[in-house]
Amino acid sequence: KSKGINIDRQAFYEKLSEIKKKYSNQTKPKQPSGTIEQELAQNAGYNLSLKESQEISWEVYHKSKKKIKVAKYALTVLKWLKSNGIKIGLICNGHTKDAIKNLEEYNLSKFFDSIIVSEDCKAVKSQLIPFKRFLESHQEVKPEDCLMVGDSLYEDAASQKVGIPACILEYNLFEASQEKIEKSG
């Protein structure tokens, strides 16, 4: 946004997934390279220099690290699910080391019976391999007895292609609702 680039969120996820597939065989750089940001901008009709795209990449990286927080309702839901004997699996796109570190840092790993990260599968969720790996490792569970909860129509709702129903949440709607509840209560 700071560079004047506006893109539809869903279109962004789709294009990002497509570009990530293109670079998926490369090893993770020690620092954000800006290559993906540069290609995304190009697809949106903007030309960014490599230096500008690296700046954006670093800015996003640092902001995302600062912004990580556990939503108030998430812990309540996770605790309720666990106390009712419901198995919880985490299927996420990302790097395994980072995912595990974040789960431990926020004391969340105790809630998950299964954790599948796209890096381990060498595929993102939209490629279905993480969902298939989950089902293969939990053959006692039928796909229709699972529920994928996420925020991306492109990545998370792909679970439906393997028979797992999906519930897509728009987190900023929860935050806005929570703010209204807190102000009125």
Helices and strands as residue ranges (DSSP letters): H 9-23, H 35-43, H 50-67, H 72-83, E 89-92, H 96-105, G 109-111, E 114-117, H 118-121, G 125-127, H 129-137, G 143-145, E 148-150, G 157-162, E 166-168, H 171-184
